[in-house]
Amino acid sequence: MNTVLIIGAKSDIAHALAHAYAGNHSRLMLAARNVQELHNVASDLRIRYRVEVSLHELDITDTASHESFYAALNPKPHGVIVASGYMCTQQEAQQSLEQTLQSIHVNFTGAVCLLNIIANDFDIRQSGFIVGISSVAGERGRASNYIYGAAKAGFTAYLSGLRNRLYKSNVHVMTVKPGFVRTKMTAGLNLPEKLTATPHEVAKDILNAQQKGVDVLYSKWIWRYIMLAIIHIPESLFKKMRL
Ligand SMILES: NC(=O)c1ccc[n+]([C@@H]2O[C@H](COP(=O)([O-])OP(=O)(O)OC[C@H]3O[C@@H](n4cnc5c(N)ncnc54)[C@H](OP(=O)(O)O)[C@@H]3O)[C@@H](O)[C@H]2O)c1
């Protein structure tokens, strides 16, 4: 039975992923801050799918704890999915050093430092998969969300390099770029219905694509073409747009 480690397990997308992977007979390791809040979720998953589920305390920004966090996992996971993320408003990020750093540390620095440790282990074992949930926001900086977007752009570049490095070691690295998803992160935002996915749809896309060995997944698929158009707008025009 495969063991899948889900980082940021209290996220709505992660919750849907836990159901998808447990339904696919994977044993789950759920890692989150205040992980005791996931006791009921874990019990539900065990009863519903008859799989083992363990809970692990992790703050992704606490990089000093990453080595001991991973060392304590027994058995070592076959795959890892990074679903943790942080998005404040652009205004908050612009005005507050604390908010800027939190955005960079959750979305980029923390994820990179933890994945370095896991990637080295998978490299030695010559097997495994790594799924990183980045964002279409990382494709081009926009006035309305460029601090979060810049952190996600860094994470996307990191995953691309990791995929390139680990290809020869039989380790599959997949970058996920969701567009709009209806979750806690986007609560209160006025999202266009047709372009907005549910966490369940994103989780289904991720499981399916990970099993097929896809490198870069857009969810919903239409975002691949939306972003293709957006990245080709000339900078001289783009800077005048309100996006
Ligand atoms: N929703 C969208 O439209 C959208 C679009 C593109 C990409 N994404 C990405 O998709 C991923 C999942 O997000 P979501 O939409 O499911 O949002 P969500 O429900 O708000 O989940 C975000 C999760 O990240 C966790 N987190 C934040 N800081 C953390 C830390 N220091 N250590 C550990 N965990 C931490 C939060 O944990 P707590 O519960 O402890 O706060 C929360 O459970 C994120 O990477 C997000 O950036 C989302």
The ligand as an SDF file (V2000), in Angstrom:
LIG
                    3D

 48 52  0  0  0  0  0  0  0  0999 V2000
   -8.2130   28.6350   -3.6430 N   0  0  0  0  0  0  0  0  0  0  0  0
   -7.6800   29.0660   -4.7720 C   0  0  0  0  0  0  0  0  0  0  0  0
   -8.3370   29.7460   -5.5860 O   0  0  0  0  0  0  0  0  0  0  0  0
   -6.2520   28.6810   -5.1170 C   0  0  0  0  0  0  0  0  0  0  0  0
   -5.7920   29.0370   -6.3870 C   0  0  0  0  0  0  0  0  0  0  0  0
   -4.4790   28.7090   -6.7320 C   0  0  0  0  0  0  0  0  0  0  0  0
   -3.6760   28.0360   -5.8420 C   0  0  0  0  0  0  0  0  0  0  0  0
   -4.1520   27.7240   -4.5950 N   0  0  0  0  0  0  0  0  0  0  0  0
   -3.2520   27.0150   -3.6900 C   0  0  0  0  0  0  0  0  0  0  0  0
   -3.8380   25.7930   -3.3150 O   0  0  0  0  0  0  0  0  0  0  0  0
   -3.2750   25.3780   -2.0570 C   0  0  0  0  0  0  0  0  0  0  0  0
   -4.3970   24.9670   -1.1230 C   0  0  0  0  0  0  0  0  0  0  0  0
   -5.1480   26.1270   -0.7600 O   0  0  0  0  0  0  0  0  0  0  0  0
   -6.7170   26.1510   -0.5100 P   0  0  0  0  0  0  0  0  0  0  0  0
   -7.3410   26.8810   -1.6260 O   0  0  0  0  0  0  0  0  0  0  0  0
   -7.1810   24.7730   -0.1740 O   0  0  0  0  0  0  0  0  0  0  0  0
   -6.7920   27.1330    0.7330 O   0  0  0  0  0  0  0  0  0  0  0  0
   -7.0300   26.9210    2.3020 P   0  0  0  0  0  0  0  0  0  0  0  0
   -8.1990   26.0510    2.5520 O   0  0  0  0  0  0  0  0  0  0  0  0
   -7.0290   28.3000    2.8640 O   0  0  0  0  0  0  0  0  0  0  0  0
   -5.7240   26.1360    2.7570 O   0  0  0  0  0  0  0  0  0  0  0  0
   -4.4870   26.7120    3.0130 C   0  0  0  0  0  0  0  0  0  0  0  0
   -3.8670   25.8670    4.0880 C   0  0  0  0  0  0  0  0  0  0  0  0
   -2.4990   26.2440    4.2520 O   0  0  0  0  0  0  0  0  0  0  0  0
   -2.2220   26.0470    5.6190 C   0  0  0  0  0  0  0  0  0  0  0  0
   -1.0920   26.8300    6.1180 N   0  0  0  0  0  0  0  0  0  0  0  0
   -0.9630   28.1730    6.1170 C   0  0  0  0  0  0  0  0  0  0  0  0
    0.1780   28.5090    6.7430 N   0  0  0  0  0  0  0  0  0  0  0  0
    0.7580   27.3490    7.1650 C   0  0  0  0  0  0  0  0  0  0  0  0
    1.9180   27.0340    7.8890 C   0  0  0  0  0  0  0  0  0  0  0  0
    2.7450   28.0030    8.3210 N   0  0  0  0  0  0  0  0  0  0  0  0
    2.2100   25.7280    8.1220 N   0  0  0  0  0  0  0  0  0  0  0  0
    1.3760   24.7550    7.7140 C   0  0  0  0  0  0  0  0  0  0  0  0
    0.2410   24.9770    7.0290 N   0  0  0  0  0  0  0  0  0  0  0  0
   -0.0610   26.2670    6.7650 C   0  0  0  0  0  0  0  0  0  0  0  0
   -3.4640   26.5330    6.3490 C   0  0  0  0  0  0  0  0  0  0  0  0
   -3.4480   25.9210    7.6240 O   0  0  0  0  0  0  0  0  0  0  0  0
   -4.3000   26.4760    8.8680 P   0  0  0  0  0  0  0  0  0  0  0  0
   -5.6500   25.8310    8.6770 O   0  0  0  0  0  0  0  0  0  0  0  0
   -3.5390   25.9800   10.0520 O   0  0  0  0  0  0  0  0  0  0  0  0
   -4.3320   27.9680    8.7560 O   0  0  0  0  0  0  0  0  0  0  0  0
   -4.5760   26.0350    5.4470 C   0  0  0  0  0  0  0  0  0  0  0  0
   -5.0770   24.8020    5.8650 O   0  0  0  0  0  0  0  0  0  0  0  0
   -2.4410   26.5580   -1.5500 C   0  0  0  0  0  0  0  0  0  0  0  0
   -1.0850   26.3450   -1.8630 O   0  0  0  0  0  0  0  0  0  0  0  0
   -2.9790   27.7230   -2.3640 C   0  0  0  0  0  0  0  0  0  0  0  0
   -2.0170   28.7530   -2.4870 O   0  0  0  0  0  0  0  0  0  0  0  0
   -5.4310   28.0170   -4.2250 C   0  0  0  0  0  0  0  0  0  0  0  0
  1  2  1  0
  2  3  2  0
  2  4  1  0
  4  5  1  0
  4 48  2  0
  5  6  2  0
  6  7  1  0
  7  8  2  0
  8  9  1  0
  8 48  1  0
  9 10  1  0
  9 46  1  0
 10 11  1  0
 11 12  1  0
 11 44  1  0
 12 13  1  0
 13 14  1  0
 14 15  2  0
 14 16  1  0
 14 17  1  0
 17 18  1  0
 18 19  2  0
 18 20  1  0
 18 21  1  0
 21 22  1  0
 22 23  1  0
 23 24  1  0
 23 42  1  0
 24 25  1  0
 25 26  1  0
 25 36  1  0
 26 27  1  0
 26 35  1  0
 27 28  2  0
 28 29  1  0
 29 30  1  0
 29 35  2  0
 30 31  1  0
 30 32  2  0
 32 33  1  0
 33 34  2  0
 34 35  1  0
 36 37  1  0
 36 42  1  0
 37 38  1  0
 38 39  2  0
 38 40  1  0
 38 41  1  0
 42 43  1  0
 44 45  1  0
 44 46  1  0
 46 47  1  0
M  CHG  2   8   1  16  -1
M  END
$$$$
